[in-house]
Amino acid sequence: MTAQILFHQLTQSLSELYDSNEAKSIAYLVLDARYGLTRTQVLMDMPVSKPVEDLPAIIERLKNQEPVQYVLGEGDFYGRTFKIAPGVLIPRPETEELVHWALQELKSVASPRLLDIGTGSGCIALTMAAERPDAKVTAFDISGEALTIARENARRLAVPVQIQQGNALQEEDLPQTTFDVILSNPPYVKASESQEMSAHVLEHEPHLALFVEDNDPLIFYRAIAQYAFTHLNRQGFCAVEINQALGSETVEVFTKAGFSNVELRQDLSGRDRMIMARI
């Protein structure tokens, strides 16, 4: 068995669901993560040294439109590999942009205290802690399943974070201390927008972390803004990922909460995707 044979098996099996480029990308991810075959080794058609008996089961799960990160049990974020399971969202590139923005803003701050609200897999909190070893980071989520995965990722990455469970909509559940930075990628997809989502997201990723009701789509941003306004240190900031269709409305939430400096930023695709608010 050679790498090219495996590669063609995967791409052919996925060709009915994905375009050629996406099928190839998924195939490369599987071969690297599961069988230790890099893209270069595939192109060189190297022999496969690991058993491949699980390949049919992997293909079947992928054909059922299960995201490759769940199939493999891992996903990459900001240069690190995180354990990923159906109880948490799959890390996305736009969230990496939020983290990068926050890190840039923190360059001149010594030993910052950070809070990640709705941590999920812990990708934001753990990345901030890994990139800033001098930081004291708290990861917060309502889901016990998510926090179990976040703890496992903290162990794997050997990054210390404080992990706390609670409801972000109940201010008394949130940490009663102050922070230099509050970050969040809260639920922001309106229920009506689910009709536009692909099956591999809608049928597999946790709805608790994705959706809000159409009649109050900014419920989490109001709670975060009100909490952040009273729990940020001087010259601290709150940065959040947002629904691209609600940029100006989300800015208004932070302005009404008392923030005087609210910046709306687009992602690399030109979509309104991030807000940073300062008091």
ZAMARGU-4260 file (C-alpha; in steps of 0.2 Angstrom, whole numbers, plus 5000, padded with zeros to 4 digits):
<rodrens>
0) 5000/5000/5000 | 5007/5017/4995 | 5002/5035/5000 | 4995/5039/4983 | 4983/5024/4983
5) 4976/5030/5000 | 4975/5048/4994 | 4965/5043/4978 | 4954/5032/4988 | 4950/5046/5000
10) 4948/5059/4986 | 4937/5048/4975 | 4926/5044/4990 | 4923/5062/4994 | 4921/5068/4976
15) 4902/5067/4977 | 4901/5079/4992 | 4915/5091/4990 | 4924/5100/4976 | 4941/5094/4970
20) 4951/5106/4981 | 4941/5103/4997 | 4942/5084/4995 | 4961/5085/4993 | 4963/5096/5008
25) 4953/5083/5018 | 4962/5069/5012 | 4979/5077/5016 | 4973/5081/5034 | 4967/5062/5036
30) 4984/5055/5029 | 4994/5067/5040 | 4985/5065/5056 | 4980/5047/5056 | 4994/5039/5046
35) 5009/5051/5048 | 5010/5055/5029 | 5015/5073/5025 | 5009/5081/5009 | 5027/5079/5002
40) 5027/5060/5007 | 5010/5058/4998 | 5017/5067/4982 | 5032/5056/4983 | 5021/5040/4984
45) 5030/5034/5000 | 5025/5017/5007 | 5012/5017/5021 | 5020/5010/5037 | 5004/5011/5048
50) 4989/4999/5048 | 4975/5006/5037 | 4960/4995/5043 | 4951/5010/5050 | 4951/5019/5033
55) 4934/5012/5027 | 4926/5018/5044 | 4934/5035/5042 | 4928/5037/5024 | 4910/5032/5029
60) 4910/5045/5043 | 4916/5058/5030 | 4903/5053/5018 | 4890/5056/5031 | 4897/5074/5031
65) 4904/5073/5048 | 4918/5086/5050 | 4935/5079/5047 | 4940/5087/5064 | 4928/5076/5073
70) 4933/5061/5063 | 4951/5064/5068 | 4947/5070/5085 | 4958/5085/5083 | 4960/5102/5074
75) 4973/5115/5072 | 4972/5133/5079 | 4986/5146/5079 | 4999/5133/5076 | 4994/5121/5089
80) 4984/5105/5088 | 4968/5104/5100 | 4957/5089/5104 | 4941/5092/5096 | 4925/5082/5099
85) 4906/5085/5095 | 4903/5094/5112 | 4913/5109/5106 | 4914/5120/5090 | 4928/5117/5078
90) 4941/5131/5079 | 4940/5143/5064 | 4952/5155/5055 | 4942/5171/5060 | 4944/5166/5078
95) 4963/5165/5075 | 4961/5183/5069 | 4953/5189/5085 | 4966/5181/5095 | 4980/5189/5085
100) 4972/5206/5087 | 4971/5204/5106 | 4989/5198/5107 | 4995/5213/5097 | 4985/5225/5108
105) 4993/5216/5124 | 5011/5218/5119 | 5014/5233/5131 | 5004/5225/5145 | 5014/5215/5158
110) 5007/5200/5167 | 4989/5202/5160 | 4974/5194/5168 | 4962/5187/5154 | 4945/5179/5154
115) 4938/5169/5140 | 4919/5168/5140 | 4912/5152/5132 | 4929/5144/5130 | 4923/5128/5122
120) 4938/5118/5117 | 4949/5131/5126 | 4957/5136/5109 | 4956/5155/5114 | 4961/5154/5132
125) 4975/5141/5130 | 4982/5150/5115 | 4983/5166/5124 | 4991/5158/5139 | 5003/5149/5128
130) 5008/5165/5118 | 5009/5175/5134 | 5016/5163/5148 | 5016/5178/5160 | 4997/5180/5159
135) 4984/5173/5171 | 4970/5166/5161 | 4953/5160/5166 | 4942/5149/5154 | 4923/5150/5157
140) 4909/5139/5149 | 4892/5133/5154 | 4895/5116/5146 | 4903/5103/5157 | 4907/5092/5142
145) 4916/5107/5134 | 4926/5110/5150 | 4931/5092/5150 | 4939/5094/5133 | 4947/5111/5138
150) 4955/5103/5153 | 4962/5089/5142 | 4969/5102/5130 | 4977/5111/5144 | 4985/5095/5150
155) 4991/5091/5132 | 4998/5108/5129 | 5005/5109/5147 | 4997/5127/5148 | 4990/5132/5165
160) 4973/5140/5165 | 4959/5142/5178 | 4943/5133/5172 | 4926/5138/5178 | 4909/5133/5174
165) 4894/5144/5174 | 4881/5153/5164 | 4887/5169/5155 | 4869/5176/5156 | 4870/5176/5175
170) 4882/5189/5180 | 4884/5181/5198 | 4891/5165/5189 | 4905/5175/5181 | 4921/5178/5190
175) 4920/5192/5203 | 4937/5200/5200 | 4944/5211/5187 | 4953/5208/5171 | 4964/5217/5158
180) 4956/5207/5144 | 4939/5199/5141 | 4938/5189/5126 | 4923/5179/5119 | 4916/5170/5104
185) 4898/5168/5110 | 4883/5160/5101 | 4878/5172/5088 | 4870/5163/5073 | 4851/5167/5072
190) 4840/5152/5072 | 4833/5157/5055 | 4851/5157/5048 | 4852/5138/5051 | 4843/5136/5034
195) 4858/5143/5025 | 4871/5132/5034 | 4879/5116/5027 | 4874/5099/5034 | 4891/5096/5041
200) 4889/5111/5053 | 4871/5110/5056 | 4870/5091/5060 | 4886/5089/5070 | 4892/5105/5079
205) 4884/5109/5096 | 4869/5120/5094 | 4871/5127/5112 | 4887/5135/5106 | 4880/5141/5089
210) 4862/5148/5090 | 4852/5162/5097 | 4834/5166/5095 | 4829/5178/5081 | 4820/5189/5093
215) 4835/5193/5104 | 4851/5188/5094 | 4862/5200/5104 | 4858/5193/5121 | 4875/5186/5125
220) 4884/5203/5119 | 4873/5213/5131 | 4878/5202/5145 | 4896/5202/5140 | 4896/5221/5138
225) 4888/5225/5154 | 4899/5213/5164 | 4915/5219/5155 | 4911/5237/5158 | 4912/5234/5177
230) 4926/5221/5177 | 4939/5228/5166 | 4954/5236/5173 | 4959/5254/5167 | 4965/5253/5149
235) 4959/5235/5148 | 4948/5229/5133 | 4935/5217/5128 | 4936/5209/5111 | 4923/5198/5103
240) 4919/5188/5088 | 4902/5193/5080 | 4888/5189/5067 | 4894/5198/5051 | 4876/5204/5048
245) 4875/5213/5065 | 4890/5223/5065 | 4883/5240/5069 | 4870/5233/5080 | 4883/5225/5091
250) 4894/5241/5091 | 4878/5249/5098 | 4877/5236/5112 | 4894/5240/5118 | 4891/5259/5117
255) 4875/5258/5127 | 4885/5248/5140 | 4896/5263/5142 | 4911/5260/5131 | 4918/5275/5123
260) 4930/5267/5111 | 4922/5253/5101 | 4931/5247/5085 | 4923/5236/5072 | 4935/5226/5062
265) 4933/5215/5046 | 4941/5198/5044 | 4953/5194/5030 | 4937/5190/5019 | 4931/5207/5021
270) 4916/5203/5033 | 4912/5212/5049 | 4918/5199/5061 | 4926/5207/5077 | 4924/5221/5089
275) 4936/5228/5102 | 4929/5239/5116 | 4938/5250/5128 | 4930/5261/5142
</rodrens>
